[in-house]
């Protein structure tokens, strides 16, 4: 092949990889460098041994469709999110089991059962928080890491008592046992007055991660019903355990990084990043999402909480033989999928991706850190033909490509949209990251993380 022939062919490849979106004037190009041979990079990404730190990032309800929607909106069809850059990617199955027949699968999991899967390595029923179907507690990866001398953290945009953050430091038979007032009725065996370990709020404080950041202040303000702190609030119990209790972003920026911190930034879940059109049966006119001006400015963003948590745990573990374990959850991707709120969902996914970028920046400086990015289950939103209507509700947004994207929600006729039973993406970088390759199960993530940390149940 002559040099001229090679040049003509190269020009043809680039031309063929360029798509001009009709009427928009925006070119979406995939360059030849995007298709370079990545064999050596893949080899370099396969690292065994142990990790000093593990950072687990959970996009709640963030299936492939939710990722694609956020990517199209924020980066464009040919763009890439931070979570797309992790070198090793696989998928994992997410099913739970039936409470009365645990030998049978429940193909559509909730966040409690799925979180129990990666937190403990065991399948359980929907609604269970780190207990087996018979109610027995099982040690979590955070508890094992703490016992082994690691610093630990748990960060979320939801209530800290919500399922995903709760599975790391609490064990109750019903996820709604968030504070002492509900536990005696819903989880009597777990209630303090019956000799149990207490509500999720009480147990999180007793487990005592070094960093706890999220919402759920209303449950921490409830009164303890029995034991040493009877008649006092769970926040009182937290302060007695040595926690600095902070309630806004300003206070968070001024904490002593060498003492445990409990940040409760809202009575319930934290406010949304973006707002936009509400889907209807007949669709909406294409529109751009808008910054949520009603968002409480005193609330920290997830990326800010991630930055603070990583920095604090890093400082606390310096000079020690063990590093840290940290879970970071973008919780309202799921909640806005349930609400059929595309802009709410997109904003939460993009902010979660900023937290992923924070973790990857730290990992680049500290390659002995395992970073895992995944979801707990799939959800309802789907990209459909622009401007079309479906059996559900739809809304159209204008993306970074200056193009219309129509999103459909159709897993419920009315009320809350539902989870789906699909497998979801899992991607990783660092020691033991190769164990996410192929199709695994949610419970395998527990083994990957504990192997990386060198701890055993």
N, C-alpha and C positions, 0 to 999 in steps of 0.2 A: 504494500500500500504506500503510495507516495505521500509526501508531506502535505501537498495540496489536497489530496483525497481525504486525509485525516482531518484537516482543518474544516473542509466542507461538511464532513460527517459530524464533527463536534458542534458546528453551528446549527446543524439540523436537529441535534439532540436538544440543545438549549431552546430552539424555537418550538419544538414539539412539546417541551415541558412548560411553556408559557401559555396561560389561559387568560384572555381578556374578558371580563364579565360584561355582558351586553349592556351598553348604555351607561355604565357606572364610571367608565374611565379609569378603573382601578385594575392594575395588572397583578395577577397572582403567579409568581414564578417559582419554580422548583429548580434550583441550580444544579449543575453537575456535581458540585461538592457534596450535595445532599445524598448522593448515591456512591460515595467512595467506599472502598473495601474496609469494613470495620472489624475484620477478623482479629487483628492484633489488639484493638481496643477491647474487644470482648474477652480475649485471653487475659488482658491486664486487669479486667474488672473481676475476674474470678479469684477471690482471696479467701483462704481458709483461716483456721486458727480462731482466736478469741478477739473480741472488741473491748476497748476501754469504755466506750459509751454506746448506747442504743437509743435512737430517736425514732419513735413510731408516730406517723402522721395518719390520722383517720379522717377521710372525708365521708361523713355520715350520709348514706344514700347515694354516694357518688359513683354510679355505674358509668360505663363507657359513654352512654348517651349524655349524661350530665357533664362529663369532661368535654365531649365534643361541642356541646352547646356553649360552654364557657369559652372554649378555645376559639370557636368561630366568632363569638361576640367580641372578645377582648383582643385577640391576636390575628384573626382572619384564618381562612381555611388552610392556608399554607404556613401559618405561624406555629409556634410551639410554646407550650407552657413550661414552667420550671419542672413540673412533675413528669413532663414528656422526656426530659433529658437524662433520667436515671438510666444507667447502662444495661441493667438486667431486668427483664419484664416477663411476668407470667400471668396466670389467672388462678383464682381459687374458688372452690365451691363454698356455699354459704348456708346450707340447710341446717335446721335445728332438729329436735326430736319431739315426739308427742309425750306429754307429761304422764299420761296413764299407760302408755305403751312405748317406752323409750327405745324399744328395738325397731320402731317404725319411724321413718323420717317425716318431718314437717317441712315441706319443700320451700316454704316462704318464711324466712326467719325474721324476728324483730331484732332491735339493737341489743337487747339484754342477752339473748341467747347467743347471738353472733359474737358479742364482746366477750362473753364467758369462754367462747371457743378459743380465741387467741390469748386471752388472759390466763387461762388455766390448762388449755390443751384438751378439754373435755366438752362433749356435746351436752346440751341441756334443752329444756323447754322454753318456749317464748315467755318472757316475763321474769325469768330467773336471773338473779345476780350472783354469779360465781358460786352456785351450789349445783349439785347433781340433781337429777330428777327426784331422788328420794329426800332431798333437802339437806344433805350433808355438804359442808363447806369444803372447798378445794383451794389450796394455796395459789395465789396469783403471781405473775411474773414480777410485778412491782414488789410484792411482799417477799418473794425469794431474793430479789436483788437487794432489798433493804437489809435482810438478814445477813447477806453475804458482804455487806459493807459498802454497797453502792449508794450514792445520793439518788433521790427519786423525785419525779414531778408529774403533775397531772393538770393539763390545761384544756379548756373548752370554751366555746361561745354559748353553750347551753348552761342550765343549772348544773352545778357540780354533782348534784344528786341524780342527774339524768343517767340513763343506762350506760352509755359508753364510758364516761369518767368513773361511774360508780363501780364497774366490774373490777377495777384495779385494787380497790381498798375496802370493799364491803361484801357481805355475804347475807343475802336475804332471799326469801322464797317468792317475793313479789316486788317488782321494780317500783311500785308506787309507795313503798315504805320509806319515803324520803326524809320525814321528820318524826319525832317521837309521837306526835298526835295521831298519826295514821297507823303506826306500827302495831299497837296493841290489837287493832281490829283486823288488819290485813295480814300481818306476820306475827301472830301471837308468840310463836316459838322463838322469834328473834327479839321480842320486846325486852327491855331492861327489867321491867317489873316481873317478868317471868323467868329471869335468869339468863336471858339472851344477851347478845353483844350490842343490841340497840338498833336504831334506825340507820339508814345510809349516812346521814349527816354525822351522827355520833361515831360510826365506825370509820369514816374517812379521817376524822380527827384522831381517833385512837390508832389507826394505821400510821398516821403522821408522815405523809410524804413531805419532803422539804419545801416543795413549791406546789400550792393548790391555787389555781386561778380560773375564775369563771363567774357564773351567776349563782342564783339559788339562795340569796341572802335570807329570804323569808323562812327557809327551813332551818338555817343556822340560828335564827332568832327564836326558835321554839324552845319550850321549857323541857328539860330532862325530867323524866318521871321517876327514876329510881337510881340507886347507887350513890356514889360519892358526890355527884353534881346535881342530885335531885333538887328541884326548885330553882335551879339556875339555867341559863341558856346554853345551847351548844357552843355559841361564840365564847362564853365564859370558859367552857371546857377547853376550847382551842387556845385561848390566852394562857390558861394554866399549863397547857402542854408546850408553851414556849413560842406560839405563833405570833408574829406581827400581823394584825388584822388591818387590811386596807380596803377602802371602798371606792377609790377613783384612781384615774391614771396618774394624777399628780402625786398622790401618796405612794403609788407603786414605784414611781421613778426615784423615790427617796428612801426606800427600805434599806435596811442593813443586809447586804447580800450573804452574810455569814450566819444569819438566823433564819429559821423556817418562816415562810410567808403564806398567809391565807388571804387571797383577794376575792372579795364578793362584790361584784360591780353592778348588780341589778337584783331586784327581788326575784325575778324569774330568769328568762333567757336574755342574752345581750341583744341590742337593737340591730336591725339590718343595715347593710352597706348601701344597697341600691333599691329603688322603687321603679315601677313602670306599669304598663297596661295590664288590666285584669282580663284573663281569658274569658271568652263567651262561646256559646254554641255556634255562633256564626262568624267567629274570629274578630280580629281588631285591625285597625289601620296600622301599618308598620310605624314603629316609634323607637326612639332610643331610650335606654334606661337613664334614670337620673339619680344623682347622689341623694341619699335619704337625709334631708335637712332636719327632720325630726329626731334624728339619732342623738342620744344623750352624749354630748361632747366630753363628758367626764369618763365615759367608758373607753377603755383601751381597745384597740383593734387586735385581731388575732395575731397578726404579724408582730405587733409590739409586745404582746404577751409572750410569743415564742422567743423573741430576742431576749427579753428579760429572763425568761426561764432558763434558756441555754446559758446565758452569761452567768447567772447566779449559780447554777449547778456546776458549771465549769470552775468557777472560783472556789466553791465549797469542796471540790474534789482535788484541787491542786495539792501536790505533795503527798497524796494518798495513793495507795496501790490500786484502788478501784475508782472508776469514773462515775457515770450516772446512767439511769434509765429515765426516759421522759416520753410521755404520750401527749400529743397535741391533736385536738379534735376540732374540725370545722363542722359544727353540729347542725346549723340551720340550712345547709344544702338539703338535707332530708326534710326539715320542717317546712321549707318553702315548696318543695316537691309535693308534700302532703297538701299544702294550701293552693296548689296550682298557680304559683306565683313565679313566672319565669325570671323577671328581673331580680327579685329577692334571691332566687336560687343562683343566678349567674353571679351576683355580687358576692355571695358567700363563697362560691367556688373560686372566684378570682382572688379573694382575700386569703382563702386557704392556700392557694398557690403561692402567694407572697410568703406565707409561713414556710412552705416547702423550700422556697428560695433561701430563706434565712438558715434553715437546717443544712441545705447543701453547701452554702457558703462556709458554715462552720466545719462541715465534713471535709471540704477542700483543704482547710488549714489543719484539720485533725483527721487524717485518713484512717486512723484506728477506730473510727466511729461508724457504726452500721446505721444507715438511714433507710427506713421502709415507708413507702407511701401506698396506701390501699383504701378500701371502703369496707363497710360492714355488710352491705347488701345492695342490690339494685333497686331502682325506683321507676316511676311511671313516665317521666317526660321523654318524648320522642320528637326528633326533627322530621317533619313531613313536608310535602310539596308546598312551596311558597304560596300563601294565600288560600290554601285548601281548608276545607272543614272536615271534621271527623265525627265519629260517634260520641266523642267527648267534647272538651272545650279546647279552644286554641287561641293563641295570641301571636302576633308577629312583631319582631324587633329588627332594627337595622344594625348590622354587624360592623366590625372593623373593615370589612371589604366594601362597605357602603352598599350592601346587598340585603334583601329581605330574607329573614329566616323565620319560619313558622314552627311553633312548638305546640305539641298536642299532649293533653292529659286525659286519659281515658280508662283508668282502672277503677273508677267509681262513678256511678250515675250522679250522686250528690255527696256532699260532705268530704271527708278526708280521702285523698287519693291513696293508693295502696303500694306497699313494697312489691317487688317481683322476686322470683326465685332464681334469677340468672347468676352465673358465675361473674366475678368482678375482677378488675385489674389489680395486680400487686406488683410493685416495682421496688428495686433496692439498689443500694450502693454501699460498698464497704465489706468488712469481714463477714463471711457466711451469706452474702447476698445471693450467691448462685443457687441457694436453696429455694428461691421463689420461682425458679424457671419451670416451664411446663405447666401442667394443671395439677395443683395441690389442693388441700382442704384448709379451711380456716384454722383448724386445730394445729396444722403443721407450723403455722407462724409462731405459736408458743414455743415449739421445739427449736426453731431457728433462732429466736431471741435468747432463750435460755442457754443454748449451745454457744452463742456468741458471747454471752456474759460469763459462761463457765459456771452456771449455777444449776442445781438439780432439785426437783420437787422432793 
